[in-house]
Amino acid sequence: MKQAVVGDVTLVEEEPGIVTIDYGTAIATAELVQDVVERSQEEWGEERIAVLVKAKSATDLAKIGAVLSKHDLASFTIASAILTPGKLTQLIGNLFMQFQNSPFPQRQFVEVEEARAWLRDQVTNDQSESRVAN
């Protein structure tokens, strides 16, 4: 399984098709998100992946949304689950989803295992759709 690091952010393919992006204690800024997206595309650009995002805090959600919308994330992103275990992170997640017009399914989750189960379903559905298309 692949791994990458961008500053304090770790990107780990924990199971086939599912990559966890863990910001740890780092604040998700537009610049950091830009770096993480570019690194993700370098590592997994040829593959379609589902992403589990763990971020405790973020600044300027409109700029982060703009960074994400300028990349062709839909070409390699199946779905995105945003882990929001606390009230503050849930608020941040809600604000983020309002700023971003996502071209792929995305949802917030409180529990990691629930998020992973949803992502597994998304990966399975994507693989089924690609087999039908071929």
N, C-alpha and C positions, 0 to 999 in steps of 0.2 A: 504494500500500500504506500502511496505517495505522501510526502510531507513537505512543508515549506514554512519559512519564517519570514515575517516582514516586521522588523523592529521587535516589539513585544507581542505581536500577533502571531498565533500559530494556526496553520492550515493543515489539517490531518484527514486523510481519507480513512475513516474508521471502519467502513465496510464498503463493498463494491458500489460505486455510484453515489455515495453519500460523503460529503466533505464537511467537517466541522471547522468553522472559522471562529476562533476564540480570541477575543480582544483582551482577555484577562483584566488587568487594572487600567489598561490604556483607554483613553478617551477617543471614541471614534470621531475623527474630524474628516472633512471632505478630502484633505490631502492624504490622510492615512487610508481611507477607503479607496481612493484612486490607486494607491500603491498595492493594496490588497487585491483589487480587481485585476490589475495588470499581472500580478504574480499568479493569480488563479488561472488567468488565461494562458500564461506561459506553461504552467504545470498540467492543466486539464483541458486546454483549448480544443483538443481533438476529440475529447469525450464529452458526453452530456452528463452533468452532475446535478444532484440535489444538494442544497446547502443548509446547514444548521448554523445560525449565527448566534453567538453568545457575546453580548456587549453590555456592560454595566452602565455606560453613559456615552452620550454623544453631544456634539455641538453643531449648530447651524444645519438643521435637518433639511432645509431647502437646498443648501449647497450639496449635501450628500445625495439627495434625490436627483439633483442635476448631474452629478458625476455618474450615478448609476444609469440614468436615462441616456447618456451620450455613448455608452458602451453597448455593443450588440450582445447583451447578456442572454437574450432569449435564444441565441444560437447554441449556447452550451449549458444553459441553466434550465433544469427541469422544473424545479420548485424551490422555494425558500421558506424555511421555518425560523422564526425569530423567537428565541427563548427570553421570556419576560417573567422571571420568578417573583419579582416584587412589584409593589404598586407603582414605584417611580419608573421602573423599566417598562411596565405595561403602558404607562402614559407616554413614554418616549416611543414605544412601538406603535401606539395608536397615531401619534403625530407623524411618525415616519411614513406609515402606510397612507396617511392622508396626502403627504407631499409627493409620493411616488406613484406613478401610473404603471404598475408592473405588467409586463407582457407574459408573465408566467404566474402560476398559483403561488400565493404566499399567505401564511397564517402565523398567528402568535400562539405560543404555548407556555404553560407554567412548568410542565414536567418534561424532562429530557426524553424519557422513554416514549411518551405520547407523541412528541415531535418526531422522533426517529421512526415510529410506526407509520405515521402519516407520510413521511418522506419515502419510506420503503414502498408504500402503496403508489406514490407518485412515480417512482423509478420503474416499478412493475408495469404501470399503465403506459409510461413512455416507451418502454421496450416493446410492449404489445403493439402499440401504435406504429412504431418504426418497422416491425416485422410485417404488419399489414400493408404499409406503404411500399415496402420492397417487394 
